Amino acid sequence: MDRWLAAAVVLALAPIITAAEEKAPDLKLDSETAKFSYALGQEIGQSLKNLPTPLDTAIMFRAIEDVLKDAKPQLTADEARQVKMNVFQKMQQERERKNKEDGAKNLKAGEDFLAKNKGKKGVITTPSGLQYEILKQGDGASPKATDTVKVHYAGKLLDGTEFDSSYGRGQPTTFPCNRVIAGWTEALQLMKVGGKYRLYIPAKLAYGERGAGPKIGPNSTLIFDVELLGIETPADAPATPAAK
């Protein structure tokens, strides 16, 4: 860690260390240096806050002081490297354990939901396991897997949490049918331009065990409302298609 960054960490942690002894004085951010120091401290503090392992901030503060003062370190470089490796390995094992536990829970919830939803009036189930409802039947052409389409959509988890929405962004999105999750590729080819479907996509046709981003956990069943606005000509196709 650079000395200026270490110094910023000291500034960020100092109020935490002294809080038990006395109330930290009000800050006066009346210079660029003060504001920069505080801004950097916020960033570092946020990183420390999200670290999934307990920290002894007093000891961390002491280690930073030792480095800044060129004092003899309490751990050798090899000892420090080894202890960090041990902790990181434990963190990785805990993440894997939790992902496996969440994945099993999400898979069971999805299977139960789809089994019940299958009997709902208007729901159609394809051989792949994809389920959909026709909210509005289109009257245009149907895209092929290699076509690029323009759509509006909103995606939700089974508990109703919305994780993505072109409606929310205020503009439709464009991508090749075969460059998205399998459930979308299949469903889009069933639709006609002008139509709107509600898709119920099992995990195996969505993001599977890996999940996606902070909101879509492993083995999540997803629900999408999709409106097919048009089929783009090759000249209109985007340079960077939507990724799977």
Protein Blocks (a to p, Z undefined) as FASTA:
>chain_A
ZZklmmmmmmmmmmmmmmmmpccdddddfbfklmmmmmmmmmmmmmmmmpccdcdfklmm
mmmmmmmnopacfbdfklmmmmmmmmmmmmmmmmmmmmmmmmmmmmmmmmmmmmmmmmpg
hiacdfkopacddfbdcfbdcddfkbccddddddddfkopafbdfklnopacdddfklcc
fklmmmmmmpcehiacdddddfklmnmjnogajklcghiacddddddfbdcdfklpcfbd
cdZZ
